[in-house]
Amino acid sequence: MDYADWPLFVRKKYWLSRLQIGVGEPVAGTPADTAVEWLYEILSMLDSKASALMRLNGVLIAAAAFLLGAVGRQGTTVLATTPADSRLIISCALLSALSIFACLFVVNVSWPFLGKTTLEDTRVDCSEEIRGLDSACNFRRLIYRAAWWLSLVASLGFLIEFAHQTLTVFEVT
């Protein structure tokens, strides 16, 4: 695989490993295992972030279940959940569930490790492996960003609802 065909991130990472205080030129021939390692590091970071985002969304869905359990029990609870509150809570829980669903595509293992590397008697070709990993990194980054935005909107909705319920509690007591 020629240097010009390397994924952009791999070229940048390669430059960083070869530069001395910001001055240097790329030298073709970085080991394929190093390029694959760099790309797997990105996938591992995305996996960790997606797992944390799924946990946050799980907490938000549990909070939604708690708040929705208070709906209709106006005399037995200090919370004041109106139909508008219920719609907001359900919308936020739905956004959180969609974010969790999207994160499942981020933590997906789509092919066996080094599954696109071909072995012949006298040579190994990692070009498809590197291209595949680069494509997976880009796709999963986009999906993670969408999931993050869904979680942000859901979190803001829950924050608004919690603020509303907090004001209600202080007015009652």
Backbone hydrogen bonds, N-H to C=O, Kabsch-Sander energy under -0.5 kcal/mol:
donor,donor_aa,acceptor,acceptor_aa,energy
5,D,2,D,-1.4
6,W,2,D,-0.5
6,W,3,Y,-1.4
11,R,7,P,-2.3
12,K,8,L,-2.5
13,K,9,F,-2.9
14,Y,10,V,-2.7
15,W,11,R,-2.4
16,L,12,K,-2.4
17,S,13,K,-2.0
18,R,14,Y,-1.2
18,R,15,W,-0.7
19,L,15,W,-1.8
20,Q,23,V,-1.8
21,I,19,L,-0.5
23,V,20,Q,-1.2
28,A,26,P,-0.5
34,T,31,P,-0.6
35,A,31,P,-1.6
36,V,32,A,-2.7
37,E,33,D,-2.2
38,W,34,T,-2.4
39,L,35,A,-2.1
40,Y,36,V,-2.5
41,E,37,E,-1.9
42,I,38,W,-1.6
43,L,39,L,-2.2
44,S,40,Y,-2.4
45,M,41,E,-2.3
46,L,42,I,-2.7
47,D,43,L,-2.3
48,S,44,S,-2.4
49,K,45,M,-2.5
50,A,46,L,-2.7
51,S,47,D,-2.3
52,A,48,S,-2.1
53,L,49,K,-2.3
54,M,50,A,-2.3
55,R,51,S,-1.8
56,L,52,A,-2.3
57,N,53,L,-2.4
58,G,54,M,-2.0
59,V,55,R,-2.1
60,L,56,L,-2.2
61,I,57,N,-2.3
62,A,58,G,-2.1
63,A,59,V,-2.4
64,A,60,L,-2.1
65,A,61,I,-2.2
66,F,62,A,-2.1
67,L,63,A,-2.7
68,L,64,A,-2.9
69,G,65,A,-1.5
70,A,66,F,-0.7
70,A,67,L,-1.0
71,V,68,L,-0.9
72,G,81,T,-0.5
73,R,70,A,-1.7
76,T,73,R,-0.8
77,T,73,R,-0.7
81,T,79,L,-0.6
82,T,80,A,-0.8
86,S,82,T,-2.4
87,R,83,P,-2.3
88,L,84,A,-2.1
89,I,85,D,-2.7
90,I,86,S,-2.8
91,S,87,R,-2.5
92,C,88,L,-2.5
93,A,89,I,-2.5
94,L,90,I,-2.4
95,L,91,S,-2.4
96,S,92,C,-2.3
97,A,93,A,-2.4
98,L,94,L,-2.5
99,S,95,L,-2.2
100,I,96,S,-2.3
101,F,97,A,-2.4
102,A,98,L,-2.5
103,C,99,S,-2.4
104,L,100,I,-1.2
104,L,101,F,-0.6
105,F,101,F,-0.6
105,F,102,A,-1.4
106,V,102,A,-0.7
106,V,103,C,-0.6
107,V,103,C,-2.0
110,S,108,N,-0.8
115,G,112,P,-2.8
117,T,114,L,-1.2
118,T,125,D,-2.1
120,E,123,R,-2.8
125,D,118,T,-2.4
126,C,124,V,-0.6
130,I,126,C,-2.6
131,R,127,S,-2.6
132,G,128,E,-2.8
133,L,129,E,-2.6
134,D,130,I,-2.4
135,S,131,R,-2.5
136,A,132,G,-2.5
137,C,133,L,-2.7
138,N,134,D,-2.3
139,F,135,S,-2.6
140,R,136,A,-2.8
141,R,137,C,-2.1
142,L,138,N,-2.0
143,I,139,F,-2.3
144,Y,140,R,-2.7
145,R,141,R,-2.4
146,A,142,L,-2.0
147,A,143,I,-2.5
148,W,144,Y,-2.8
149,W,145,R,-2.2
150,L,146,A,-2.3
151,S,147,A,-2.3
152,L,148,W,-2.5
153,V,149,W,-2.4
154,A,150,L,-2.3
155,S,151,S,-3.0
156,L,152,L,-2.4
157,G,153,V,-2.2
158,F,154,A,-2.5
159,L,155,S,-2.6
160,I,156,L,-2.4
161,E,157,G,-2.4
162,F,158,F,-3.3
163,A,159,L,-2.4
164,H,160,I,-2.4
165,Q,161,E,-2.7
166,T,162,F,-2.5
167,L,163,A,-2.4
168,T,164,H,-2.1
169,V,165,Q,-2.5
170,F,166,T,-2.3
171,E,167,L,-1.8
172,V,168,T,-2.0
173,T,169,V,-2.2
